[in-house]
């Protein structure tokens, strides 16, 4: 088995640009753990790491991430206080 990490960086929508709040909400409400872009020098972004999970767990995590990101885009997660 190959071990390693693969990263994806994505810009958050303007209404949810507080990356720390978005990451906290995605973890608490959707069960996905991400890194706020500000921790990597990219405020207003999120960093997703995906690798080393069995295929079925990867699919489940991707479905949770999709639902969480859709809620964020729709204005239901990660809004600035």
N, C-alpha and C positions, 0 to 999 in steps of 0.2 A: 504494500500500500504506500502511496505517496503521501507525505505529510507536508503541509505548508499552508499558506494563507493567500487568499485572493481578495483584493479590495475593490470596492466601488465607491466613488465619491459622488454625491448628488446634491444639487442646489435645492434648498427649501423654497417654497413659495413665499412671496413677500410678506403675506399676512402671518406666516409662521417662521420668520427668520431667526427667532431666538432658538438656536440649535440645542442649547442645554435643556430648555423647556420641552422642545419637541422630542428629544431623546428620552427624557424622563417620562413623558406621557406615553410614548410608544412602548416603553418597557412596562409601565404600570398597567396600561389598558389593553395592550396587544401581545405582551409576552415576547417582545423582541429586544435584544440588547444591541445597541449601536454605539458608535463613538461620536460625540459632537465634533463638528468640523473645527470649532475653535480650539480644541485640544490638539489639532494637527496643523494649525495655522490657516484654517479656512473657515472663518466664522460665516454663519448662514448656510452651512452645508452639513451633511451627515456622512459618516463613513461606515460602510457595511463591510464586514469581513465574512466570507463564506468559504468553507473548506472543511474537510475531514469529518463530515457527518455522513452516515449511511443515507442512501438515496431517499428513502421514505421520510426520514427526519428532515432532510433538506427540503423536500416538497412541502411538508407541514410548516416549516419555518418560513418558507417563501410565501405561503398562503397567508400566514399571520402578518408578515411584513407588508404584503400587498394591501390587506384590509386596513392596516394601520396607516399606511401612506395615503390611501384613498380618503380615510377619515381626516387626515391632516390637510389634504388638498381641498376637501369639502368644508374645511373650517372647524372640524370637530376635535382637533388635537394640536397641542403645541402653540396655542395662541400666546402672544405677548400679554403679560399681566398689566 
